[in-house]
């Protein structure tokens, strides 16, 4: 899952960078309607990137809880699958 999130994030960042370039080009060409469409796409990509950040944060919090439980000697069945 971590690799999948990483790959998704890289892909979204590349797409967002292209959108920014396109927006700049369309503005220079005074093509405001197409620039608006690209801005809408950029907004969507930013929302997706933000969702990935939230997933990474929740995952880190989960690992903290699991590590704390492990230190206390508490075993959970899903932990071996999660960490494995």
Secondary structure, DSSP 8 states (H G I E B T S, - for coil): -HHHHHHHHHHHHHHHHHHHHHHHHHHHTT-HHHHHHHHHHHHHHHHHHHHHHHHHHHHHHHHHHHHHHHHTT---HHHHHHH-
